[in-house]
Amino acid sequence: MRKWYALLVLIIIFACKNDKKEEKIMKPTSSIKKKEVVYQVFTRLFGNTNTTNKPWGTIEENGVGKFSDFTEKALTEIKDLGVTHIWYTGIPHHDVIRDYTSIGISNDDPDIVKGRAGSPYAVKDYYNVNPDLADDPKNRLKEFQALIKRTHKVGLKLIIDIVPNHVARNYEGKTTPKGQEPFGASDDTSVEYHRDNNFYYIPNAEFKVPQWQDGYQPLGGEKISLADGKYTEIPARWTGNGSRLAQPDRNDWYETVKVNYGVRPDGSYDFEVLPDNFDAKDYKSHFEFWEGKNVPDSWMKFKDIALYWLAMGVDGFRFDMAEMVPVEFWSYMNSNIKMQNSTAFLLAEVYNPDLYRTYIHKGKMDYLYDKVELYDSLKHIMAGHGWTDHIETVERGMKDIEHHMLRFLENHDEQRIASPEFAGDPKIAKPAMVVSAALSTAPTMIYFGQEVGEPGAENAGFGSPSRTSIFDYIGVPTFQRWVNNKKFDGGQSTEDEKNLRDFYKRLLNFTIGSSALMGQYQEIHYYNKDHTEGYDHRVFSFCRWSDDEKLIIVTNFDKEKTYDLTLKVPEFMIEKWKLSSGTFPMEDQLYHDSNPELKVTDTKRGEFSIQIKPLESFIFKLK
């Protein structure tokens, strides 16, 4: 595998060197004037100041954050970090192991719930919110509406999850509006499939709880009445990840059931497909295409859910595992959303690069996760294995859709950078963060705690450390020091944590104010590998520019080596920037303490000298 990878790298390098330089210039594809930055926060963990951290602990033992913890002070601090959108993760009412029967919520069975606090992706009622998050659970929806108002008041837009591929195995939808039905209410359960069934069934079979192995037991083995190894479901239904077994495997998404979108069990479609030319049409044309058409029942149910939350003031959605749902549904769903709110922020989890363009153009998604391309490449480089050459390979391969590929280094599914299982040191992410935030016109996303170096080391119960738990009640120690007993001022943070947050704040605020980062892109990495002594594959350099701003960005991914370089700016860039011969002062936009001069010769070649320390980055702006 390593020999194959090395050969591939050589082929790519050769191809890149022999292409015409002008053809590598990326032109902007967006009408948005400035960068957007998404701050993902796991809502129930944000304001929790309890430090007990008992594995499988209850709310009373380990605590839980609330909607009310997002005070104007807290939200202002998030906005001032350089954030435009906040993604509140875990809002819709999902399964939880806590007794809320006094307010009419049924108890959830630990045999079909992951963790004690439950998976946010096993939604039980799409028309209400997680009762754990409310100071007064019976008024939980009003408390969330108040949070929407506070979020907007400080100038942030907000995103919540919609999970279209599956719902909780015990979905109830008790607060579904009058005139509408919860998922599955009118299904014909005698057949495996019917177009307007919301679920797939296994006739004449009874659901069985998975066989637990390796010592795992729900709730860590705690004995409560419902944790009996049984859950009644007759007939059994397909599991969320597509398993058709009445007894799913423990590694299946056993806590959920798959939603039927009119896809027959053999994979064929029971609905009209989009014409071939519809990838070039706008959302209004897609809306008109579907208007009046008879679509599967699940399509209408999820459309109604999205419009319900938009009407409440939500500004957009993150769609879980969108590629497991037909693209025609997304054309229908997203065109309906955009007709109600043309600026809605629509972000989808899609991991198959072969589907990117289909889900962007036909599915009318604004943004997709750039996980398997840039994230995986940067992770490899941060771990000390990859070459920065691959950054340009990724960017070239997606230049036609670069604006739609949201960049990140952490989210709730990925390992924390500071965890020993990943980089072991949050500072190692600094050059990668500069590249992630400045390489394209796409939005940037960070995960709460990333900005202070949270390592995700707690053993919360379900799952394992290195990822902050989304299944159990737990505290987040490094982040709690910044929360500082809900003063939200970093009063308990260490100097390293304060310095790291300061770096993120400087970088993100620069990105949301820069016109060049919504302009054109050109790597100068390969030119410097050929022409600059000492420059190698641990350094990366590129240019970004607009009519009124010109940037040269240089990063050092090496955690030990300092580079003394006389960096070159090639002739084709000098011509693009229309620079005459002479000296042009520059200033670093991150810390403003490095001010080299770009010297342009009569032969239209530029150069400047810098010393770049381990894990250091510069964003030089021509004055």
N, C-alpha and C positions, 0 to 999 in steps of 0.2 A: 504493500500500500504506500509506504513512504517513497519507494523508487518511482512508482507511478505518479505520485504527487509532485516529486521533483521534476520529472519529465514534463508534466503539464505546466508547471511554473515556467520552465525554460521556453516552451512553445509560446506561452502567453507573452513573456517578456520580448521574445523575438518579434511576435506579431505587433506588439505595441510600439516597439522601436521603429518598425518599418512603415507604420501608418503615417499619413500626413498629419502634422500636428494640429492644423486648423480643424480637422474633422473630429478631434477629441473635445472641442469646446462644447460645453453643455449650455443650451439656451433655456431660459426660464419658461415654464409651462403654466404658471399660476397667475391668476388675477389678484390673489391676496398680496397685499403690499408689504407685510412684515411677517417674520417667522412666528409660528405658534408654538407654545410650550405647554405640555400636559403634565400635571402633577397627579400621579395615581396614588390614592391613599386608601388603605384598607380601613374602612370606616370604624369598625368596632375596636381597632387597635390604637387609633390615633391619640385619643385622650385618656387612655387607660394608664393611671399612675401607680397601680398596684405592682409590687415587685416580687410577689411570692413565687410565681412561676412553677407551680406544682404540676407535674405531668397529669393530664386528664382532669385538671382542676375545674371546679364549678365557678360560676360568676362570683359567688360569695367568697371563694378562696382566691381566685386569680384576677377578679375584676373585669370590667368591660368598658369600652368607650361609648360615648353617647353623641347624638346629634348636637346636643347643647355644648359639647366641648369645642365645637367649631364656632368660637366666639368671633366677633369682628376683629379682635386683636389677632387671633390665630389665623384667620383668613387673610388679614392684611399682611402678616408675615409671609404667608405662602405666596401671595401676589408679588410682594417685594423681592422675593427670591428670583423673580423673572418669569412668572407663570401667567399664562393667559386662560387656561382651562384646568379645572380640577375634576378628576374622575373618581367619584365616590363608589368604591367597589363594595359589593355586598349589601345593596339597598333593598331589592325586592325580597319579600317575605319568603325565606327558605327554611328548610327543616332545622330545628334546634332542639337540643335535649334539655328542655326546661318547661315547667308546668305553667301554662298560661290558660288553663281551662276556665279560670274565673272570668276571663273576658271573651270566652267563646271560641278559643283556639284549641283544637285537639292536640293531644300529646303525640310526639313523633317517636317512632320505634328505633331504638339504637341499632337494631340489626340491619337497618337500611339507611343509616346516617353515618357519614364519615366524620369522626371526631365528636366532641361534645357540643361545640358551637355550630357545627354543621357546615356543609359546603355551600358557598354562595351560589354555586351553579346547580343546585338541586332546589329550584324554586317551587314553592308550595302554593303561592297566591300572587299572581302577577299584578293585582290591583291594590296591593298594600305593601307595607314595608316591614323589615325585620323588627319584631317587638323588643328585642334585646337593646336596640339603639335608642329607645325612648325613655325619658324620665318617667312618663306615665304611659305605659304600653297601650292603654285603650285609646289614647289620643295620638298614637304614633304617626299617623298620616299628617295630622296638623303640625306636629313637631318637624317632620320632614319639609313640609311646605314653608315653615318658618326658616329652615336652613336654606332653602332655595332663595328666599328673599335676602338673607344675610349674604349669601354668596354673590348675588347680583349687586348688592349694595356696595361691596368693596371693589367691584369691577371685574369679577371672574365669571366665566361661563362654566356650566357643569354638565357632566356626562354620567350616565349610569349604564349598567349592564342590561342587555337583553340576551337571553340564552335560547336561540331558536331551535337547536337540534334536539333538546331533551328538556323534560321537566322532572320534578321530584316524583319518585315512584308512588308517593301518596298524595299527589296533587289534588287540591280541593277547590281552590278559587272561591272561597266563601264570600269574598267581597266583590265578586264579579258584578258589574252594573246590571240593573234590571233590563230585561230585553235581550241579554246575551247569556251564553252558556259557558261554564267552565270546560276546560279540555276533557274530552272523553265522555261528557254527560249523555250524549245521544249516540255513542258508538254502537255498532252491531258487533258484539263480542263473540258471535258464533263463527266468524270468519277470520282468517288471517289478515286479509286486506280488503278494504273498501276505500274508494277514493276519498270519501268525506268522513271516514273514521279519523280521529286524531292520533290514534296509536295503532301499532301492529300487535296482533294477538297470536298466541299459541293455543289453539282450541284443544279442549279436553286435557290440558296440562295445568298443574298447580305450581306456582312460584315457590322455589326453595332458596333459602339463604345460602350464600356461598360457604364452602368449607374453609374455615380459617386455618392458617398454617403458621409455622415459625413462632408459635406462642402468642400470636395476635388474638385479642378478644375485644369486642366492642366495649368502650368505656374503660379499657384496661382491665377488664374482668370484673368490674363492679357489678354487683347483683341488684338489679331493680326489676320490677314486675314485667316490663316489656322486653328486657334483654334476655330472651329465652330461646334464641336460635330459630325463631319462627316469625313469619310475616304472611298474613293471609292475602293471596291475590289469585283469584280464579276467574277466568283463565289467566295464565301467566302472559306477560307482554315482553316484547323485545326490549333489551337493555339499551341505555343511551348510546353506547359506542357501537351498536349494531349487533351485539350478540343475540342469537336466536334460541339460546338455551333457556329452559325453564329454571335451571340452576346456574346462574352465571358464575364465572371464575372470580376469585377474590380481587384479581387485577382488572376486571371489567368495571364499568361505571355502574355498579349494581344498585346504587342509590337513586338511579334515574331510569326513565323509560324514553325510548326514542319517539320523536314526533313524526307523523306521516304527512308528507307534503304532496301526495299524489304520485309517489314513486312506487311502482309495483315491486313485489319481492324479487322479480328477475332483473330489476334495475331500469326497466323501461318507464316512460313517462305517461301519465294519465292526465295531461294538461297540454295546452297549446305552447309551443316553443317560440322563441323570438326569431324573427327573420334574420338572415345573416348580416344584413347591413345595419342592424340596430346598435352595434357597438359604437357607431359614430353619432348617434342621435342623443339629444339632451333628455333630461328627466321629464320634461313636459311631454315629449313625444312618447316616452315610455308609459307615462300615466295615461295618455290618450289611447295607447295600444290596449291596455288592460281594462279601461273603463267599459263597463257593461258586459265584460266577459265572465263566464261561469268558471270560477277558480275553486280549488279545493278549500274545504272548510278551515283547515289549519292556517292557510294564508290570511284569511279574513280575521281570524282570531288574533294573530300576531300583529297585523296592521292596526287593529283596534287598540291593542295594548300600547303600541308605539305612539299613536295619536293621543291616547289618554295621558301619557307622561309629558308629551310635548305641550298639551294644553295646560298642564300644571306648571310649566315653566322650565322643564328640563331642556337643555340646549343641544343634546346629541346623545349618541349611544355607542357603546363598545359591544360588538356582536361576537359572542363566544363561538368558536369552531364553525365559522361561517361556511367553510368549504364543504361541510358535511350536509349542506342544504342546497337544493338546486338553484342555479343562478337566476332562473326565471322568477323564482320567488323574490329574490333580492331586487330585481327590476321592478316588480310590483310593489314591494314593501318600501323601498327607498324613494321611488318616484312619488308615492303617497306622502311620505315624510317631507320630502322637499317641496311638495305643493302646499303643505301647511307651514313649513319653515324652510325657506330656501337656503338659509345659512346654517342649518343643522349640521353638526360635526359627526360624521359617520365613519367609525373605525372598526375594521374587521380583523379577526384572527384567522389568517390564511397562511399555511405553511408550505404549500406546493407551488414552487415558482412557475410551473406550467399553467397554473390557474390565475396568476396575478392579473394579467391583462383582461381576462374574461370577467373577473369579479369587479375590476375597476370600471371597464367600459360598458359591459352588458349589465353587470350588477349594480352599477351606479354608486359604488363605494367611493368615499372621499380618500380614505387612507387604509392601508394594510400594514400589519406588522412586518418590518424588515428583519425577520429573525434568522432565516437560514442563509441569508446572503451576508449583509454587513455585520449583524450582531455576532454570528458564529465566527466570522473572520476576525473581528476585533477580539473576541474571547480567546481565540487561538494565539493571537499576537500578544495579548496581555499575559497569557500563560507562559510566554517565552518561546513558543514553538514556531509561530507563523512569521511571514515576511510582510512588511508594509506594502510590497508590490501588489499584493492581492486586493488592497483597498481600491486601487484604480481599476483592477479587473472587475470588481463588483460594480463600481460606478459606471463603467462603460457598458456593462451588460444591461443596466436598467435606465439608461439615459432618457429613454422615451417616457418612462413612468416615474422618474426620480421624485417628482413632487408628491406622489401618492404613497411613498414608502416611508412610514413613520419610523424614526430611529430611536433606539433605546439601548441601555446597558443593563437595566434591571426591570423586572416586573414581578408579579406574585408567583409566576411559574418558574422563574429562573433563579439560579443560585445567587446569593448575595456576593458581590465582588470581594468583600472583606472576609468571607468565609475561607477557612483553610482548604476546603474542597475546590475552591476556585483560585483566587489570586492571593488571599491571605493578608492583603494590605489594600485599603481603599484608595490610597494615593496612586496605585498602579493604574487606576482607571482614568487619571487626569488627562493624559494625551488622547486616549480613546474617546473621552467625553468631548474634547475639543473637535476631534474629527467627526464624531457622531452628530454634534450640534451644528457644525459649520460647513459640512461637505456639500449639502444639497439645500433645496428650498423646502424640503419636507419638514413637518413638525418634529419636535424633539420631545421625548417623554422621560421623566425620572420617577422613581418609586420612593415613596416616603421613607426616610431613614437613609437612603443612598447618599444624601448630601452631608450626612454626619458620619458615614462609615459603618452603619449597622451590619454586624456579621451574621445575624440569623442563627445564633448558636443554641437557642433554647430547645429542649426536648419537651414539646408541648403535649404530646400524646400520639395522635394519628400522624403518620408520616415521619420524617426524619429531619434533623437540623441541616442548615445551610440555606434553607428557604424559610423565611418568616411564615409561621403557620397560618393558614387560612381556614383551618378546621377546628381549632380549639381556642379557649380563652387563655390569653397569654399576655405578658408585657414585652415591650421591645426596649431593652435597657439603654442602648445608645441614644435612641430617639427620645426616651423618657427624660434623659438628662437635658436635652434641648427643651422639652415641654416644661421642665422645671416647675412641677406642681401647678401646671396650667397657667403659668405666666407667659409661656411661649416666647422666651427670650434667650435661651441657651445658657441660663444662669448656672447650670451644673455641668455644662459641657467641658471637656478637656481642651487644652490649647490646640491639639491636633484636630479635634472635631470642629472647633471654631474656625480654624484655618481652612479646613476642607469645605465647610459651608460657605465661607467667604469666596473661595474659588468658584463654586457653583453659582453663587449669586452674581459674581462679576461676569462669568461666561454667559449665563442665561440672559441677564439684562442686556448685555451687548447684542446677543443674537436677535432679541425681539425689537431692537432699535435700528438694526443695520439694514440698509437698502441693498448693499452688495450681496448679502446672503439670500436675497430673493432675485439676484441677477445671474450672471454667467459664471461658469466654472472652467478651470483648466489646471490639470496637474502639471507640475514642473519637476516631479519626482524623478522620472526616468532621465531627463536632461541632466539633473544634478548627479545622478548615479554615474553618468558618463563623463561629466566635466568638472565635478567638484571633488577635490582630494579629501579623503576621510569620510565622505558621505556614504552611508550604506543602508541596508534593508531594515534598520531599526529606526530610521528617520523617515518622515513623510512631509512633503511640501506641496502646496497648491495655491492657486490664485482664485479670488472671488471678486467680482466687480459689478458696478452699476454705473449710470451716467455721472453720479456725484460721489462715488466712494470706490476706492481701489484697495484691496487687501492682499497681503502675502502671508500665508499661514504655515508655520513650521512646528512640527511636534517631534519629541524624542521619546520613544517607547522604551528605551533601555533604562533599567532601574539602577544601574551602576556607572554607566559611561557618560562622561562629558564630551561634547563635540565642539571643537573649534573649527568653524567653517567659513569659507568665503563663498556664500551661496550665489548661484547664477540665476539670472532671469533671462530666458532665451529671447532671441531677436523677434520671433513672432508675437511674443507677449508685449514687448516694447512697442511694436507697430500697432497692436490692438489697442493699447492704452494711449497711443499717439504721443509718446514721450520724446522730447528732443534730447540731444546730448546735454549732459550737465549733471548736477547733483540734486537729489530730491530727498528731503528729510522725511523720516518715517517715525511713528510712535506706536509702541505696543499698547493695545487696547485692553489688556487684562490687568496689568499692574502699573503701566505707564512709567516704568523705570528703565526701559531699554529703547534707545533712540538712534538706531543706525542710519546711515545715509545710503540711499541707492544711487550708485554711480552709473550713468549711461554713457557709453562711448560713442564716437562718431560712426562706429559700425553697428549701432543699434543693439548692443548687448549690455545687459546690466549685471551688477553684482553688489553685494554688501557683506560685511563680515559680522559674525555673531559668535558668541559662546552660548551653547544651549545645554543646560545641566540635566542630570537624570530626571526623567518624567516631566520635563518642562515643556511648555508650549508658548509660542508667540503668535499674536495676531497683529501684524504690522499694517498700519494704515498710512498711505501716502498723504502727506499734508498738502 
